[in-house]
Amino acid sequence: MIVRPMTVYKYKTVSTKQDFERLKDIILNNRIYMASPLALNDPMEANSVQMSLRVAGSGYIRDCGKIHSYIESKQAEYRVLSLSAVPNSMIMWAHYAREYSGCCLIYSTEKTLSDIRPVIYTDLTFEFGEFSDEDMSQAIQESLQFKRRDWAYENEWRLIQKDEAGFLNYGVEELLGVIVGENMKRTMANRIEKLCKERNIACFRTYTMKSWNDIAFITRDMSKLFSDKGTEYITPYDMREHITKKFGKEKCTQNEYDLFFDLNEKILRTLR
C-alpha cells in the first residue's frame, strides 16, 4: 500500500527579481505554476511508455532517437507539479535551491494535493502497441509517473493534470510554510519573511550541521539572534527551547510549532 506523505516540499531558486516575483505570487495569491512535460529538466520525461505511430516518416524519426511531433503535442497538453517528500535533501538544496541560496515551500497534501502520485524510478521502458487517442492519453499519464533511477534522490511525488491554464490554485491554508536557505542574501530573506508574516505562515531557515552530515531547521527569528555573531553555534536543545518558549508566549505563527518538530524529527532524536 502506498502511503501519501502529509506534507511535501517544493525547492525553488530565488536569485533574480523574476524569481522573487514568482515566489511572491505563490505566497500571496495561493497558486503555483505547473510545467509542461516538455519544459521539465529531464529530457526523457513522458517517454517511459514507448509509442509508435503508423504514419509516414514515424519509423525514421524513432530510428533517430526522437519523438514524433504529434506525440509531443499530446504530451504538451499535460501539466506536472513536481514535489519532494523530504525537506533535508542536501542534493536538492544544492541543485534546485542553488547552493542553499534559494528556498523550499511546505505544502499540506490533505486537499488540493491529495491526488499526488509517487514517481517510480526504473531504467525500464515499456512498449505500447496499437492505440487510440484515449489510449495515448493514458500512456502519457502513466509515463509521467516513471523516471530513471539517476533521479531517485529526489523522492518525488507528482500532481499530473490536463489543464491549459498552467497554474494550480489551492486554499490559503495549504501552504504551511517557507524554508529559506542559509546562503540567501539577508535582504532577500527579510523580504520573504515579511511575505510570510502577511499570510501568517511559518518561516524557517536551514542550519547545516557539517559534523553530523545533516540539515536542521531553525525559525527565521532565531537565526536573526545569531546573524551578527559571525559564526553560529546552536544545539538541538537550543532550537527546541527557543520554539517552546515562543509557543508558550503565543508568538508562533500558524503551524510553526508543529512544523518545527516535523522538520527536525531526526535531529531532535538526540535529546530523547
C-alpha positions in Angstrom: 0.0 0.0 0.0 1.3 3.4 -0.9 1.0 6.0 1.9 0.8 9.6 0.8 3.0 11.9 2.8 1.1 14.5 4.9 3.5 17.3 3.8 5.5 17.8 0.6 8.2 20.2 -0.4 8.9 22.4 -3.4 12.5 23.5 -3.8 13.0 26.8 -5.7 15.7 29.1 -6.9 15.4 32.8 -5.8 18.3 34.5 -7.4 16.7 37.1 -9.7 14.0 39.7 -9.4 11.8 37.5 -11.6 12.3 34.5 -9.3 11.2 36.6 -6.3 8.1 37.9 -8.1 7.1 34.4 -8.9 7.6 33.4 -5.3 5.7 36.4 -4.1 2.8 35.4 -6.4 2.8 31.9 -4.9 2.7 33.1 -1.3 0.2 35.9 -1.8 -2.1 34.5 -4.5 -2.3 30.9 -3.5 -1.3 29.4 -6.8 1.8 27.6 -8.2 2.9 27.1 -11.8 2.5 23.6 -13.3 5.0 22.9 -16.1 4.6 21.1 -19.4 6.4 17.8 -19.5 8.4 19.2 -22.4 9.7 22.0 -20.1 11.0 19.8 -17.3 14.7 19.4 -16.7 14.8 15.7 -17.7 14.7 15.3 -21.5 13.4 11.7 -21.1 10.2 12.8 -19.4 6.9 11.1 -20.6 8.7 8.6 -22.7 8.9 5.5 -20.4 6.0 4.1 -22.4 7.2 3.9 -26.0 4.6 4.7 -28.6 4.9 4.1 -32.4 2.7 6.0 -34.9 1.7 4.3 -38.1 2.3 7.4 -40.3 4.8 8.1 -43.0 8.2 9.0 -41.6 7.5 8.0 -38.0 9.8 5.0 -38.1 12.7 7.2 -39.3 12.1 9.7 -36.5 12.2 6.9 -34.0 15.3 5.4 -35.5 16.9 8.8 -35.0 16.1 8.6 -31.3 13.5 11.3 -31.4 9.8 11.6 -30.6 7.2 12.4 -33.3 5.8 15.9 -33.1 2.3 14.6 -32.8 3.1 12.7 -29.7 4.9 15.7 -28.3 1.9 17.9 -28.9 -0.2 15.4 -26.9 2.4 15.4 -24.1 2.3 19.2 -24.0 -1.4 19.1 -23.1 -0.5 17.9 -19.6 0.9 19.8 -16.7 3.1 18.5 -13.9 3.8 19.8 -10.4 6.9 18.1 -9.1 7.3 17.9 -5.3 9.6 16.1 -2.9 8.8 14.0 0.2 11.9 15.3 2.0 13.0 18.8 3.2 16.6 17.9 4.1 18.0 16.6 0.8 21.5 18.0 0.5 21.5 17.4 -3.2 18.1 19.2 -3.7 19.2 22.2 -1.6 22.4 22.4 -3.7 20.7 21.8 -7.0 17.2 23.2 -7.1 17.7 25.8 -4.4 21.1 26.8 -5.8 23.6 26.1 -3.1 21.3 26.9 -0.2 20.6 30.4 -1.6 17.0 29.5 -2.6 14.0 28.3 -0.6 11.7 25.4 -0.1 7.9 25.7 0.1 6.0 23.4 2.6 2.6 22.1 1.4 -0.2 20.1 3.0 -1.5 17.2 0.9 -4.9 16.9 2.6 -6.9 18.8 0.0 -5.7 20.1 -3.4 -2.6 17.8 -3.4 -4.4 14.7 -2.2 -4.1 13.2 -5.7 -0.3 13.3 -5.9 1.3 10.1 -7.1 4.8 8.8 -6.3 7.4 8.7 -9.0 8.6 5.2 -9.8 12.3 5.1 -10.5 13.3 2.5 -13.1 15.5 2.2 -16.2 13.0 0.0 -17.9 10.9 1.2 -20.8 7.5 -0.2 -21.9 6.3 -0.8 -25.4 2.9 0.3 -26.3 1.2 -1.4 -29.3 -1.7 -0.1 -31.4 -3.7 2.6 -29.6 -6.4 5.2 -29.9 -6.1 8.9 -28.7 -7.7 7.8 -25.4 -5.1 5.1 -25.0 -2.3 7.6 -25.9 -3.6 9.9 -23.1 -3.4 7.1 -20.6 0.1 6.1 -21.8 1.3 9.7 -21.4 -0.1 9.9 -17.9 1.5 6.6 -16.9 4.8 7.6 -18.4 4.9 10.7 -16.3 5.0 8.5 -13.2 8.3 7.0 -14.2 11.8 8.4 -14.1 15.2 6.9 -14.5 17.0 5.7 -11.3 19.5 8.5 -11.6 16.8 10.8 -10.2 15.8 8.6 -7.2 17.4 11.1 -4.7 14.5 13.5 -5.4 11.9 11.3 -3.6 9.5 12.9 -6.0 5.7 12.9 -5.8 3.7 14.5 -8.7 0.4 16.0 -9.4 -0.5 15.4 -13.1 -3.3 17.3 -14.7 -4.6 18.1 -18.2 -5.1 21.8 -17.8 -4.2 24.5 -20.2 -4.1 27.2 -17.5 -0.8 26.1 -16.2 -1.5 27.2 -12.7 -2.7 25.1 -9.7 -4.9 27.1 -7.3 -5.1 26.0 -3.7 -6.6 27.1 -0.4 -4.8 29.7 1.7 -4.3 27.2 4.5 -2.5 24.7 2.2 0.9 26.5 2.1 2.1 25.7 5.5 5.5 27.5 5.5 8.6 28.5 3.7 12.2 27.5 4.4 14.9 29.9 3.2 18.5 28.7 2.6 21.2 29.9 4.8 23.2 31.3 1.9 20.3 33.5 0.7 21.1 37.2 0.8 19.8 38.7 4.0 17.8 41.4 2.2 16.0 38.7 0.2 15.4 36.5 3.2 13.9 39.5 5.1 11.5 40.2 2.2 10.4 36.6 2.1 9.9 36.6 5.9 7.8 39.7 5.6 5.6 38.0 3.0 5.2 35.0 5.3 4.1 37.3 8.2 1.5 38.9 5.9 -0.1 35.4 5.4 0.7 34.2 9.0 2.7 31.2 7.8 5.9 29.8 9.3 9.3 30.9 8.1 12.3 28.7 8.8 16.0 28.7 7.7 18.4 25.9 7.1 21.1 25.2 9.6 23.7 22.9 8.2 25.3 20.6 10.8 28.5 19.6 9.0 29.9 17.4 11.7 26.6 15.5 11.7 26.3 15.5 7.9 22.8 16.7 8.2 20.5 19.7 8.0 18.4 21.2 10.8 15.8 23.9 10.5 15.6 26.9 12.8 13.0 29.5 13.0 13.9 32.6 11.0 13.6 34.9 14.1 16.1 32.6 15.9 18.6 32.9 13.0 18.5 36.7 13.4 19.7 36.3 17.0 23.0 34.9 15.6 23.2 36.9 12.4 25.7 39.4 13.8 27.9 36.9 15.6 29.8 35.8 12.6 29.6 32.1 13.4 26.5 30.2 14.6 26.7 27.6 17.4 23.2 26.3 18.0 22.5 22.9 19.6 19.3 20.9 19.1 18.5 21.8 22.7 18.7 25.5 21.9 16.4 25.1 18.9 13.8 23.2 20.9 14.0 25.6 23.8 13.5 28.6 21.5 10.4 27.3 19.8 8.9 26.0 23.1 9.3 29.5 24.8 7.9 31.1 21.7 4.9 28.8 21.7 4.4 29.4 25.4 4.2 33.2 24.8 1.7 32.6 21.9 4.1 34.2 19.4 4.2 31.3 16.9 2.6 31.7 13.5 0.1 29.2 12.3 1.6 25.7 12.1 5.1 26.9 13.2 5.3 24.8 16.3 4.2 21.5 14.8 6.2 22.1 11.6 9.4 22.7 13.7 9.1 19.3 15.3 8.2 17.6 12.0 11.2 19.1 10.1 13.7 18.4 12.9 12.4 14.9 13.9 15.7 13.2 13.1 17.9 15.9 14.7 15.8 16.1 17.9 16.1 12.3 18.5 19.4 13.1 20.1 17.6 14.8 23.0 15.5 11.7 23.9 
